[in-house]
Amino acid sequence: ETGVTQSPTHLIKTRGQQVTLRCSSQSGHNTVSWYQQALGQGPQFIFQYYREEENGRGNFPPRFSGLQFPNYSSELNVNALELDDSALYLCASSLGGGTQETQYFGPGTRLLVL
Amino acid sequence: QKEVEQNSGPLSVPEGAIASLNCTYSDRGSQSFFWYRQYSGKSPELIMSIYSNGDKEDGRFTAQLNKASQYVSLLIRDSQPSDSATYLCAGVFYNTDKLIFGTGTRLQVFP
């Protein structure tokens, strides 16, 4: 167990709806990164939050947004859901945003868009 | 343009053998590399990190990094059926904080 938790574990939505996914980082970690993992693919970086500020973003449209709270937990929001958004959403926490900081993953939220 | 590449496999090895997993990357400004193991339906779990050229050993696992040739490998000695999983190679490249993952190599260890 990494100490990183995510909720919900599974979610079913319909196209056009909005969804909010939550992540609680490991104790002492101030950085949360979000990844999308489609079936058969490696995780793709969405964005990272460091001390409540966005600290890097991958190639995802603006309808993917997030925030980080003072306790370093984080939310990922996706608006106007599309079928291709169906995936496993992973958050990972780390101490600091340095290049040698190990990221520890939560169990993930599996999202199905119908 | 893929920055981290892995053979998707499956790589099949008999129990007790050495499994060799390879990963290449395109950016010479690489900083750090990580190997994660992912069981079906689960999230990635860290096996090893490696930052410097050479070998790094941890139990049955050895990570190797060759920055001149731009490859990273993971050797698993005395492979067990419980090692059957997808192994993800990830790198953190210069001036970024994001992990770039390969597509993963599926390893099958048969008794």
Boltz contact constraints between the chains, C-beta under 6 A:
constraints:
  - contact:
      token1: [A, 41]
      token2: [B, 103]
      max_distance: 6.0
  - contact:
      token1: [A, 42]
      token2: [B, 88]
      max_distance: 6.0
  - contact:
      token1: [A, 42]
      token2: [B, 101]
      max_distance: 6.0
  - contact:
      token1: [A, 42]
      token2: [B, 102]
      max_distance: 6.0
  - contact:
      token1: [A, 42]
      token2: [B, 103]
      max_distance: 6.0
  - contact:
      token1: [A, 42]
      token2: [B, 104]
      max_distance: 6.0
  - contact:
      token1: [A, 43]
      token2: [B, 101]
      max_distance: 6.0
  - contact:
      token1: [A, 45]
      token2: [B, 98]
      max_distance: 6.0
  - contact:
      token1: [A, 48]
      token2: [B, 97]
      max_distance: 6.0
  - contact:
      token1: [A, 56]
      token2: [B, 97]
      max_distance: 6.0
  - contact:
      token1: [A, 56]
      token2: [B, 98]
      max_distance: 6.0
  - contact:
      token1: [A, 90]
      token2: [B, 43]
      max_distance: 6.0
  - contact:
      token1: [A, 97]
      token2: [B, 97]
      max_distance: 6.0
  - contact:
      token1: [A, 99]
      token2: [B, 31]
      max_distance: 6.0
  - contact:
      token1: [A, 99]
      token2: [B, 32]
      max_distance: 6.0
  - contact:
      token1: [A, 99]
      token2: [B, 92]
      max_distance: 6.0
  - contact:
      token1: [A, 100]
      token2: [B, 32]
      max_distance: 6.0
  - contact:
      token1: [A, 100]
      token2: [B, 51]
      max_distance: 6.0
  - contact:
      token1: [A, 102]
      token2: [B, 46]
      max_distance: 6.0
  - contact:
      token1: [A, 102]
      token2: [B, 49]
      max_distance: 6.0
  - contact:
      token1: [A, 105]
      token2: [B, 43]
      max_distance: 6.0
  - contact:
      token1: [A, 105]
      token2: [B, 44]
      max_distance: 6.0
  - contact:
      token1: [A, 107]
      token2: [B, 43]
      max_distance: 6.0
  - contact:
      token1: [A, 108]
      token2: [B, 43]
      max_distance: 6.0
